Amino acid sequence: MYFKEFIDFFFPDMAADLDWSREHVFLDKELQQVAREAVLGRRYVDKLVRVYRKNGHEEWVLAHIEVQGQPDINFPKRMYTYNYRIFDRFDRKVASLAILADDSPTWRPDHYSYELWGSKAGLWFPSVKLLEYKEKWQKLEESTNPFASVVMAHLKAVETAGDNEKRYHWKLYLIKRLYRLGYEKQNVIRLFEFIDWVMALPEDLEHGLWTEIQKIEEERKMEYVSSVERIGIRKGIQQGIQQGTQQEALKLLARLIARRFQVSSDSVQPIFAGLTTEQIEELGERFIEAENLDQIREWADELRQSQ
């Protein structure tokens, strides 16, 4: 989802070299195999994708995203380690890409290398610094690429840290912009969720913001924010899990699923058997998209099999 838009926005030269008429494939299993073997502490790898160039060659792309508040001296080594592990295991050339979402204007890693007695090894990789888009705000405003909205939200989250009134203003502005751009419903919901997450507000301002959003939808005769309702549901489930009240979160999720499909909560509870906390949270994020209860059972089975 959004992979083409991601490459178009952050790596336009690469995008121009790819054959987008051929399907790109996410190599989740291959990436999991490498991640299990790499003992690196926290992992920042996002996606490994098989793509095709216009010359017909098949290539692999490692989209490695660093999202943290401060620079990390170990980041270049992680880039190198994942790159050589993928090459070693699958004998595939890999393009490693880095997105730097820290708040330091001087930190800009682009390689990892070492040398010993004339022997040299290393990896040089393109990196994109989100802070640098601050000087390109007008271009962001004019762009319809969804990642322009992502970058704008990140920049304003950094800029308004400690100033909730200013953050309220910009958060409402960016959400209104989603509606003006005329995105499809699902795109509005996904981008809304990102903005909501990265630009968190105190409860009183949050309540006022959601009231404003409901007014916007009424004026535009839109029904996206059942999105407001569904985001509230997700937050409730996630907060319950994070606060250690997993059983309460499960009961809430079971009640919501039961109400939607007109079944008893008791018949829903077994669906969660054997799922990890993270998998339950993922199921809670997806259940509103389900067409029937069997589809939720299938998703739960897939999650269990992925362990």
Secondary structure, DSSP 8 states (H G I E B T S, - for coil): --HHHHHHHH-HHHHHHB-TTS--EE-HHHHHHHHHH---SS--EEEEEEEEBTTS-EEEEEEEEE--SS--TTHHHHHHHHHHHHHHHH---EEEEEEE--S-TT----EEEEEETTEEEEEE--EEEGGGGGGGHHHHHH--SHHHHHHHHHHHHHHTTT-HHHHHHHHHHHHHHHHHTT--HHHHHHHHHHHHHHT---HHHHHHHHHHHHHHHHHHT--TTHHHHHHHHHHHHHHHHHTT-HHHHHHHHHHHHHHHHT--HHHHGGGGTT--HHHHHHHHHHGGG-SSHHHHHHHHHHHHHT-
